């Protein structure tokens, strides 16, 4: 689907393309691609790359086009009701008065940016300023999702303190994977921003906006790395706790085994089919029981006062 957006007191949709408007392409069909090729001579090879979920952030040039890939954060709810975070490529094509974005994957960044532009009553934004604004909105959404991840981490930690549960451990492992995706994508966006900064040095652009994008992007990277380090240390702690609990259980089972082995040895010794002087003694069985109990108590007291229980 192709829609056209003109900036006047915020971005508003218009019926047809006008010079300087934003061409937003969402899940393009073959007809949409043909229209982009015919009307704007857009490089379709670059647009096709946006369909690859693994496409990395980069800046290219072809003819008079400046071609930019950034990665935007995404969130969805799976069949089990779990929140899944990921990142997806967003293609941006700039040439003279033409500004095109192509998105194949659902995200909240662009819709939220349009709403924000209306609240701010934004007017007549230049192409590179629009690119920087989209990158700023992207970094802001990374930070929003990172806050949600932190809330999920804290909730999982509280549940794990009450009961060590495999589902919670798997959920925390999943959060660690999402954080790695975010860190990798943010660093790629930062590299793209550095190249754009060099290119816009001789072009008209908003210096304050560029500085805001740099600050927000770096803040998102730092936040994601901090959460990742915290989560890694939490996982190491839980692994140690699980190991200690397992050692404690094995130690208890070992004590029980040793204590139960004593009456078995005594019964086996006095129950052999050889003369032992107790065959006709009426108190032979009670004597064997008493000996077993005394030896078990002695063994337990010895282990209790040794370092075996520490």
C-alpha positions in Angstrom: 0.0 0.0 0.0 1.3 3.5 -0.9 0.1 6.6 0.9 1.3 10.2 0.6 1.8 12.5 3.6 2.2 16.2 3.5 3.6 18.1 6.5 1.4 21.0 7.5 0.8 21.3 11.3 1.8 17.7 11.4 1.8 15.0 8.7 -1.6 14.5 7.1 -2.5 12.1 4.4 -3.2 13.5 0.9 -4.7 11.8 -2.2 -1.7 12.1 -4.6 2.0 12.9 -4.6 3.2 16.4 -4.3 6.7 17.7 -4.3 8.3 17.4 -0.9 5.8 15.0 0.5 6.5 11.7 2.3 5.7 8.6 0.3 5.0 5.8 2.8 5.0 2.3 1.4 3.7 -0.5 3.6 3.9 -4.2 2.5 4.2 -3.2 -1.2 2.5 -5.3 -3.8 3.9 -5.9 -7.3 1.7 -3.0 -8.6 3.0 -0.8 -5.9 6.6 -1.6 -6.9 5.8 -1.0 -10.5 4.3 2.4 -9.6 7.5 3.4 -7.6 9.6 2.3 -10.5 7.5 4.2 -13.1 6.9 7.4 -11.2 10.1 7.9 -9.2 12.6 5.5 -10.9 13.2 4.0 -7.4 15.8 1.2 -7.2 13.7 -2.0 -6.8 16.7 -4.1 -5.7 17.2 -1.9 -2.7 13.4 -2.0 -1.9 13.4 -5.8 -2.2 16.2 -6.0 0.4 13.8 -4.5 3.0 11.8 -7.7 2.9 14.8 -9.6 4.4 14.3 -9.6 8.2 18.0 -9.9 8.7 19.0 -6.9 6.6 21.6 -4.8 8.4 21.7 -1.0 8.8 23.7 0.7 6.1 23.9 3.6 3.8 24.2 3.3 0.0 24.2 5.5 -3.1 22.7 4.7 -6.5 22.3 7.3 -9.2 21.0 10.3 -7.4 19.4 8.3 -4.6 20.6 8.1 -1.0 19.6 4.7 0.3 19.4 4.1 4.0 18.5 1.0 6.1 17.8 1.4 9.8 16.3 -1.2 12.1 13.2 -0.3 14.1 11.9 -2.1 17.2 8.9 -4.4 17.0 6.6 -6.1 19.5 4.0 -8.8 19.2 2.1 -11.2 21.4 2.5 -14.9 20.5 -0.1 -17.6 20.8 0.8 -18.3 24.5 0.3 -14.6 25.4 4.0 -14.0 25.7 5.4 -10.7 24.6 8.0 -11.1 21.8 10.4 -8.2 21.0 12.4 -8.0 17.8 13.8 -5.6 15.3 13.0 -5.1 11.6 14.5 -3.2 8.7 13.1 0.1 7.5 14.2 1.3 4.0 14.5 5.0 3.4 15.1 6.5 -0.1 16.0 10.1 -0.6 16.4 12.0 -3.8 15.9 15.8 -4.3 12.2 16.4 -3.3 11.4 12.7 -3.0 11.3 10.9 0.3 10.2 7.3 0.4 10.0 4.8 3.3 9.4 1.1 2.8 8.3 -1.2 5.6 7.4 -4.9 5.3 7.0 -5.6 9.1 4.5 -4.1 11.5 5.8 -1.6 14.0 4.6 1.3 16.0 7.4 3.8 15.1 6.0 5.5 12.0 2.3 5.8 13.2 3.5 7.2 16.5 5.7 9.7 14.7 2.8 10.9 12.6 0.7 11.4 15.8 3.6 13.2 17.4 4.1 15.5 14.5 0.4 16.5 14.7 0.7 17.2 18.4 3.8 19.4 17.8 2.2 21.0 14.7 5.3 20.3 12.7 5.7 22.3 9.4 7.7 22.0 6.2 10.4 19.5 7.3 13.3 18.9 5.0 14.3 15.5 3.7 17.3 14.9 6.0 15.5 16.4 8.9 12.7 14.0 8.3 15.2 11.1 8.2 16.7 12.3 11.5 13.2 12.7 13.0 12.4 9.1 12.1 15.7 7.9 13.6 14.9 9.9 16.8 11.5 8.3 17.0 13.1 4.9 16.5 15.5 5.5 19.4 12.7 6.7 21.6 10.7 3.5 20.9 13.8 1.4 21.7 13.9 3.1 25.1 10.1 2.5 25.6 10.5 -1.2 24.9 13.6 -1.4 27.1 11.6 -0.1 30.0 8.9 -2.7 29.4 11.7 -5.4 29.3 13.0 -4.1 32.6 9.5 -4.4 34.2 9.3 -7.9 32.9 12.7 -8.7 34.3 11.7 -7.4 37.8 8.5 -9.3 37.7 10.3 -12.6 36.8 12.9 -11.9 39.5 10.2 -11.5 42.2 8.5 -14.8 41.1 11.8 -16.6 41.1 12.5 -15.5 44.6 9.3 -17.2 45.7 9.8 -20.3 43.6 12.5 -21.5 41.2 10.5 -22.1 38.1 11.8 -23.3 34.7 9.3 -21.2 32.8 10.5 -18.0 34.5 14.1 -19.0 33.7 13.3 -19.5 30.1 11.4 -16.2 30.0 14.5 -14.4 31.3 16.7 -16.2 28.8 14.3 -15.0 26.1 14.7 -11.4 27.4 18.4 -11.8 27.1 18.1 -12.8 23.5 15.8 -9.7 22.8 18.4 -7.4 24.4 21.1 -8.8 22.1 18.9 -8.0 19.1 18.4 -4.5 20.4 22.0 -3.8 21.1 23.1 -5.1 17.7 20.5 -3.1 15.8 21.1 0.1 17.8 24.9 -0.1 17.2 24.1 -0.5 13.5 21.8 2.5 13.6 24.6 4.5 15.3 27.0 3.7 12.5 24.4 4.8 9.9 23.9 8.0 11.9 27.6 8.7 11.8 27.7 8.4 8.0 24.6 10.6 7.7 26.3 13.2 9.9 29.3 13.3 7.6 27.0 13.7 4.6 24.8 16.4 6.0 27.8 18.5 7.1 27.5 20.5 3.9 23.7 20.2 3.5 20.9 22.2 5.3 19.8 20.3 8.4 18.8 20.9 12.0 21.9 20.7 14.2 19.9 20.4 17.4 17.8 17.5 15.9 21.0 15.7 14.9 22.4 16.1 18.4 19.2 14.8 19.9 19.3 11.7 17.7 22.9 11.1 18.8 22.0 11.4 22.5 18.9 9.2 22.3 20.7 6.5 20.3 23.6 6.4 22.7 21.3 6.4 25.7 19.4 3.5 24.2 22.6 1.5 23.6 23.8 2.2 27.1 20.5 1.2 28.6 20.3 -2.0 26.6 23.9 -3.0 27.6 23.2 -2.2 31.3 20.0 -4.4 31.3 21.9 -7.1 29.4 24.7 -7.1 32.0 22.2 -7.2 34.9 20.3 -10.0 33.3 23.5 -12.0 32.7 24.5 -11.6 36.3 21.0 -12.7 37.5 21.2 -15.8 35.3 24.6 -16.6 36.8 23.2 -16.1 40.3 20.2 -18.4 39.6 22.6 -21.0 38.1 24.6 -20.9 41.3 21.5 -21.2 43.5 20.2 -24.2 41.5 23.6 -25.8 41.8 23.7 -25.2 45.6 20.2 -26.6 46.0 21.2 -29.7 43.9 24.3 -30.2 46.1 22.2 -29.9 49.2 19.7 -32.5 48.0 22.5 -34.9 47.0 24.1 -34.5 50.4 20.8 -35.3 52.1 20.3 -38.4 50.0 23.9 -39.5 50.7 23.3 -39.2 54.5 20.1 -41.2 54.2 21.8 -43.8 52.2 24.6 -44.2 54.7 22.3 -44.4 57.6 20.1 -47.0 55.9 23.2 -49.0 55.0 24.1 -49.6 58.7 21.1 -51.9 59.6 21.6 -53.7 56.3 25.2 -54.5 57.2 24.2 -55.5 60.8 21.3 -57.7 59.6 23.5 -59.2 56.9 26.3 -60.0 59.4 24.0 -61.7 62.0 21.9 -63.3 59.3 24.6 -65.4 57.7 24.1 -69.1 57.7 27.2 -69.7 59.9 27.3 -70.3 63.7 27.7 -66.9 65.5 26.6 -67.8 69.1 23.2 -66.1 68.8 21.2 -68.8 67.1 19.4 -69.9 70.3 19.6 -66.6 72.2 16.0 -65.2 72.6 17.3 -61.6 72.6 19.3 -62.0 69.4 17.0 -60.0 67.2 16.4 -57.1 69.7 20.2 -57.0 70.2 20.8 -56.6 66.4 18.1 -53.9 66.3 19.7 -52.0 69.2 23.2 -52.3 67.7 21.8 -50.9 64.4 20.1 -48.0 66.1 23.2 -47.2 68.2 25.4 -47.3 65.2 23.0 -45.1 63.1 22.8 -42.5 65.9 26.5 -42.5 66.3 27.1 -42.1 62.6 24.5 -39.3 62.5 26.0 -37.4 65.4 29.4 -37.7 63.9 28.3 -36.3 60.6 26.3 -33.7 62.3 29.3 -32.3 64.1 31.6 -32.7 61.1 31.8 -30.4 58.1 29.6 -32.7 56.1 26.5 -30.6 56.7 28.2 -27.2 56.1 
